[in-house]
Amino acid sequence: MSYTFIQVLISGVLLGGIYALISIGLTLIFGVIKVINFAHGEFLMLAMYFAYWMWHYWGVDPYASAIVLAALLFLIGAATQRGIIQPLLKSPASMQIFATVGLSITLQNVALFLWKADYRTIQTAYQASKITIGELAIGYPRLVAFAGATAMTIVIFWFLKNTFTGRAIRAIAQDRMAAMLMGINQKKMYMLAFGLGSACVGVAGGLLMPIYYVFPTVGTYFSLTAFVVVVLGGMGDIRGAWIGGIIIGLVEAISGFYVPALKEAVYFAIFILILLFRPSGILGLGRGFEEVAQE
């Protein structure tokens, strides 16, 4: 195996970590509330702008701002669930989809109005740093983003499995009626799940700013890829989102190296094949997608 191919594989895994980080929140929201949040990418866009402005005005390192952004996006997500999603929960799935698409477009236009279409980035001392192992090079910001995605997956998985609130969220996700009969507050769990899912992109916003530019439509690219990752891993499955992110990252890196013109076409073709032949995802644990599709 040549060093070039190993380098491509490393780049793919690190890129997949970024996709996984964004997809975890999306799959958590769907797994619990059964709502596809098309504004998820715009929440990421807001987090990246907030990280940018915190660095620009106060010199806050984007990695340090990720903690504040997680709390801020949690509040924005909880408010969105309570103000927009909750009133539509008994409506057809199409109404919920239209609502989140409308929210997505609204946030894009508000960002365009407030901050214009300029591409903005930050400058840090470690931005171009890399770790070299022989002929291989690993970019420091991408390594941090990968570690952040992995840590986020472990923390959320632990939280859902080992805490009372986490088990309550899982109970709601598995059987709403039975959970309510056991005294679990459905509205509260929905709000917490949406807030947690949004907090994930808050962390992602801080981790991605040293790598990417921010502009009003940056969320669209990431949200489209996140949908591919979530469907591949299984809608509602956090471990599947992490694995799906790594797979899509590898596919994009390898296809981008050998057939760059078809880079995105390759993984969107995988997206269609998964929908056709294994809609429950590679782990076979995705549930609820069929319910949405049938409404």
Salt bridges, closest charged atoms under 4 A:
GLU252 OE2 - LYS263 NZ 3.91
